[in-house]
Each structure stands twice: as C-alpha cells, then as structure tokens.
Amino acid sequence: MGNGEYVKRIVGLPGDRVQMKNGILYINGKAASQRPKSRFQLDCGPVGPCATPELEETLPGGMRHPVLDLLPNSSLDNTPEFRVGTDSYFVIGDNRDNSNDSRGDMGAAPRDLIVGRVRWKFAEHGHWTWQTIQ
C-alpha cells in the first residue's frame, strides 16, 4: 500500500475470492446485488457537478450500502479474480470509478495497517450527509 490513510469498505476476508464483472462485485462466486437508488451530485472537475447513478449494493451476507457508478464499463469494472491472503483484507471504495483500492496497485490491505472503523460518512455536494455507518 502507498503512504497515507484511506477509508475503504472491507468486502473480502482472508481466504475469500473477490472479482468485479461488468461492474458487479462477486465474493466467493456470489454476486452482490445492485438496485438503482437515486442520483448523486458528484464534482466532475472542470465540467462542474454531474449527476451520477447511486446504487444500493447488497453483499452476499446481507449488508447494504450505497455505491456510485459514474462510468459503465470503466477499467475497474472487470478484474481478474483475487484470492485474499492470510492476515489481509480486500478493500474497495464506494465511488467505484474513482478509488485507489485492492482492485489496483494498492492490493490487499494487511491487517496490521487497519487502524479503525468508520463511524460516520459525509458527502459535501451530494445528498449523503453525516450518515451512521453500520
């Protein structure tokens, strides 16, 4: 992992197999279902704010959370299958098209680098505002 601190969602435990196929997260061969939720105002740089599809993703164990998918079929929407190593975790960002996470060079997060649990999240230009994380 690179320098700095990251806030990511843990979706893969030691021994799990994790893969993205056509923008869908698979954990141990089971798809995390997605359903459309709303539009999210995302800062798209020089072009200003843009409405981004927000989806509710349900992991195979039942945990639900919002994810953003600005670009269908982006480079991170299709990955090889990753096997999570001992004492490591597969982490992924909720903004799937703009996240430095286990799908790329960052790789799996070693257990000793995980420092805590996120309790709240806030999005300044969207409709997420100070939501409790379960």
C-alpha positions as CSV (number, residue, x, y, z in Angstrom):
1,M,0.0,0.0,0.0
2,G,1.1,3.6,-0.6
3,N,1.6,6.2,2.0
4,G,-1.3,7.9,3.7
5,E,-4.6,6.8,5.2
6,Y,-7.5,5.5,3.3
7,V,-11.2,5.0,4.1
8,K,-12.4,1.9,2.4
9,R,-15.0,-0.8,2.8
10,I,-13.8,-4.3,3.6
11,V,-15.5,-6.8,1.3
12,G,-13.1,-9.7,1.3
13,L,-11.7,-11.6,4.3
14,P,-8.7,-13.9,4.4
15,G,-9.2,-16.8,2.0
16,D,-12.1,-15.2,0.1
17,R,-12.1,-14.8,-3.7
18,V,-13.2,-11.4,-5.0
19,Q,-13.8,-10.2,-8.5
20,M,-15.6,-7.4,-10.4
21,K,-17.5,-8.5,-13.5
22,N,-19.4,-5.9,-15.6
23,G,-19.4,-3.5,-12.6
24,I,-20.8,-6.2,-10.2
25,L,-18.9,-7.3,-7.1
26,Y,-18.5,-11.1,-6.7
27,I,-17.4,-12.6,-3.4
28,N,-16.7,-16.3,-3.4
29,G,-18.6,-16.6,-6.7
30,K,-21.8,-14.9,-5.4
31,A,-22.9,-11.6,-6.9
32,A,-23.6,-8.6,-4.7
33,S,-27.0,-7.4,-6.0
34,Q,-27.4,-3.8,-7.0
35,R,-30.6,-1.7,-7.4
36,P,-30.9,1.8,-8.6
37,K,-31.4,4.3,-5.7
38,S,-31.1,7.9,-6.9
39,R,-28.8,10.4,-8.5
40,F,-25.8,11.9,-6.6
41,Q,-24.2,15.2,-7.5
42,L,-20.5,14.5,-7.9
43,D,-17.8,17.0,-8.6
44,C,-16.6,16.2,-12.1
45,G,-13.7,18.6,-12.2
46,P,-13.6,21.4,-14.8
47,V,-17.0,20.5,-16.2
48,G,-18.6,21.1,-12.8
49,P,-21.1,18.9,-10.9
50,C,-22.6,15.9,-12.7
51,A,-25.4,13.6,-11.7
52,T,-24.1,10.2,-11.0
53,P,-26.1,6.9,-10.6
54,E,-26.2,5.8,-7.0
55,L,-26.9,2.2,-6.4
56,E,-27.7,0.2,-3.3
57,E,-25.4,-2.8,-3.2
58,T,-26.3,-5.8,-1.0
59,L,-23.4,-8.0,-0.2
60,P,-23.9,-11.8,-0.1
61,G,-24.2,-11.7,3.8
62,G,-27.0,-9.1,3.6
63,M,-25.1,-5.8,4.4
64,R,-26.4,-2.9,2.3
65,H,-24.6,0.3,1.4
66,P,-24.7,2.9,-1.4
67,V,-22.1,2.9,-4.3
68,L,-21.6,5.3,-7.1
69,D,-21.0,4.2,-10.7
70,L,-20.2,7.2,-13.0
71,L,-18.7,5.2,-15.9
72,P,-20.2,2.0,-17.1
73,N,-17.5,-0.5,-18.1
74,S,-14.6,1.5,-16.6
75,S,-11.2,-0.1,-16.2
76,L,-12.1,-1.2,-12.6
77,D,-15.4,-2.8,-13.6
78,N,-13.8,-6.0,-14.8
79,T,-10.9,-7.6,-12.9
80,P,-9.2,-10.9,-12.5
81,E,-10.3,-13.0,-9.5
82,F,-8.3,-12.1,-6.4
83,R,-7.7,-14.5,-3.6
84,V,-7.3,-12.7,-0.3
85,G,-4.2,-13.8,1.6
86,T,-3.7,-14.6,5.3
87,D,-3.9,-11.6,7.6
88,S,-5.1,-9.4,4.7
89,Y,-8.4,-7.9,3.6
90,F,-9.8,-6.9,0.2
91,V,-10.9,-3.3,0.4
92,I,-12.9,-1.2,-2.1
93,G,-14.2,2.3,-2.3
94,D,-17.9,3.2,-2.6
95,N,-17.1,5.5,-5.6
96,R,-16.2,2.6,-7.8
97,D,-14.8,4.6,-10.7
98,N,-12.5,6.8,-8.6
99,S,-11.0,4.7,-5.9
100,N,-7.5,3.5,-5.1
101,D,-8.3,0.2,-3.6
102,S,-7.5,-3.6,-3.7
103,R,-8.5,-3.8,-7.4
104,G,-5.4,-1.9,-8.4
105,D,-1.8,-1.3,-7.3
106,M,-2.8,-1.0,-3.7
107,G,-3.5,-4.7,-3.4
108,A,-5.0,-6.3,-0.3
109,A,-4.7,-4.4,3.0
110,P,-2.5,-6.1,5.6
111,R,-4.3,-6.5,8.9
112,D,-1.6,-4.5,10.8
113,L,-2.3,-1.4,8.7
114,I,-6.0,-1.3,9.5
115,V,-6.4,1.3,12.3
116,G,-10.1,1.6,13.0
117,R,-13.7,1.5,11.9
118,V,-15.5,4.4,10.2
119,R,-18.5,5.5,12.2
120,W,-19.8,8.4,10.1
121,K,-19.6,9.5,6.5
122,F,-20.2,12.8,4.9
123,A,-20.5,14.0,1.3
124,E,-20.4,17.7,0.7
125,H,-22.0,18.1,-2.7
126,G,-24.4,15.2,-2.7
127,H,-27.3,14.1,-0.6
128,W,-25.3,11.9,1.8
129,T,-24.8,14.0,4.9
130,W,-23.4,12.6,8.2
131,Q,-24.7,9.1,7.8
132,T,-24.0,6.5,10.5
133,I,-22.1,3.5,9.2
134,Q,-23.3,0.1,10.3
